[in-house]
Amino acid sequence: MMKVKILALLGLLALITITLGWFLLSSSVSDDAKMAATIALKNSLGRNLESGTLIIVDFTQPSQSKRLAFMNIETGKIQFYARVAHGKNSGDVYARKLSNIIGSLQSSAGLFEVTESFNGQKGPSLRLKGLDPELNGNAEIRGIIIHSARYVSWYSIVLNWKEKFRLGRSNGCFALSNSDFQKLKTSLVRPALYAHHD
């Protein structure tokens, strides 16, 4: 009987380890998100952009997965993937509710322009300008930026095991781990960001 309990416990631990490992290593940006991002950028500019950077955030994916894709527009290739937090009032594992309302503490969807690098309350950051009046037009007033945060880490995922291993959450900003933020910041070329949501 004791042997059966030990085997069951080991099986459960193995399942948790495999599941957690999959979340920590998986990259999840759908083809729908990539297509919607390139269409939104083309519609905003009135033409296809030949070079630059397109950052795609797929809010249809769980927060533990690497749901941010950093795409080279010229080649169409994804240079790297990263985890990105969503707003605390947008949901737990998934960003179910998005908003453009000041004080909502929710993430916003749509196309943003990455306008400048600056040092603020969150340390080195990238300022965003929302390009869709309905979806994200209040981004600058709301202080929606890209920044690094300690809660974007595997440690945070493990700590939140009672909440389905969700990633830490922001006040609506696009928060990345420090290493991913540095990689993104140093690789940008005339960048735009697109946050995809159903």
Residue pairs with C-beta under 8 A, 6 or more apart in sequence:
20 157
20 158
20 165
23 62
23 64
23 65
23 157
23 165
24 64
24 154
24 157
26 65
26 66
27 65
27 66
27 69
27 81
28 58
28 61
28 62
28 65
28 66
28 67
29 56
29 58
29 61
29 66
29 67
29 68
29 69
29 78
29 81
30 58
30 60
30 61
30 196
32 60
32 196
33 56
33 57
33 58
33 60
33 69
33 194
33 196
34 56
34 69
34 71
36 194
36 196
37 54
37 56
37 71
37 111
37 194
37 196
38 54
40 110
40 111
40 194
41 49
41 54
41 73
41 111
41 192
41 194
42 48
42 49
44 111
44 131
44 192
49 73
49 190
50 73
50 74
51 73
51 74
51 189
51 190
52 73
52 74
52 189
52 190
52 191
52 192
53 70
53 71
53 72
53 73
53 187
53 188
53 189
53 190
53 191
53 192
54 71
54 73
54 191
54 192
54 193
54 194
55 68
55 69
55 70
55 71
55 114
55 184
55 191
55 192
55 193
55 194
56 68
56 69
56 71
56 193
56 194
56 196
57 67
57 68
57 84
57 174
57 193
57 194
57 195
57 196
58 67
58 68
58 69
58 196
59 67
59 86
59 90
59 94
59 95
59 98
59 107
59 109
59 195
59 196
59 197
60 94
60 196
60 197
60 198
61 67
61 94
62 93
62 94
62 166
63 83
63 84
63 85
63 86
63 93
63 94
63 95
63 166
63 167
63 169
64 83
64 93
64 157
64 165
64 166
64 167
65 83
66 81
66 82
66 83
67 81
67 83
67 84
68 81
68 82
68 83
68 84
68 174
68 176
68 180
69 78
69 80
69 81
70 78
70 79
70 80
70 81
70 82
70 183
70 184
70 187
71 77
71 78
71 79
72 78
72 79
79 187
80 180
80 183
82 176
82 177
82 180
82 183
82 184
83 152
83 167
83 176
83 177
83 180
84 152
84 174
84 175
84 176
85 149
85 151
85 152
85 167
85 168
85 169
85 170
85 173
85 174
85 175
85 176
86 95
86 106
86 107
86 169
86 170
87 95
87 99
87 104
87 105
87 106
87 107
87 169
87 170
87 171
87 172
87 173
88 105
88 169
88 170
88 171
89 97
89 99
89 104
89 105
89 106
90 96
90 97
90 98
90 99
90 105
90 106
90 107
90 169
90 172
91 97
92 163
92 164
92 166
93 163
93 164
93 165
93 166
95 107
95 197
97 106
98 106
98 107
98 108
98 109
98 135
98 195
98 197
99 106
99 107
99 108
99 172
100 108
100 130
100 134
100 135
100 136
100 137
100 138
100 139
100 142
101 138
102 138
102 141
102 142
103 142
104 172
105 171
105 172
106 172
107 170
107 172
107 174
107 195
108 130
108 135
108 136
108 138
108 139
108 142
108 144
108 172
108 195
109 135
109 136
109 195
109 196
109 197
110 130
110 131
110 132
110 135
110 136
110 194
110 195
111 130
111 131
111 132
111 136
111 192
111 193
111 194
112 128
112 129
112 130
112 131
112 136
112 139
112 144
112 192
112 193
112 194
112 195
113 128
113 129
113 131
113 191
113 192
113 193
114 126
114 127
114 128
114 146
114 188
114 191
114 192
114 193
115 126
115 127
115 128
115 129
116 126
116 127
117 124
117 125
117 126
117 127
117 185
118 124
118 125
118 126
118 127
119 125
120 145
120 147
122 145
122 147
122 148
122 149
122 173
123 147
123 148
124 147
124 148
124 181
124 185
125 145
125 146
125 147
126 145
126 146
126 147
126 185
126 188
127 140
127 145
128 139
128 140
128 144
128 145
128 146
128 174
128 193
129 139
129 140
130 136
130 137
130 138
130 139
130 140
130 144
136 144
136 195
142 172
143 171
143 173
144 172
144 173
144 174
145 173
145 174
146 173
146 174
146 175
146 176
146 181
146 184
146 193
147 173
147 174
147 175
147 176
147 181
148 175
148 176
148 177
148 178
148 180
148 181
148 182
149 168
149 170
149 175
149 176
149 177
150 156
150 168
150 178
151 167
151 168
151 169
151 175
152 167
152 168
152 175
152 176
152 177
152 180
153 168
153 177
156 167
156 168
157 165
157 166
157 167
158 165
160 166
160 167
160 168
168 175
174 193
174 195
176 184
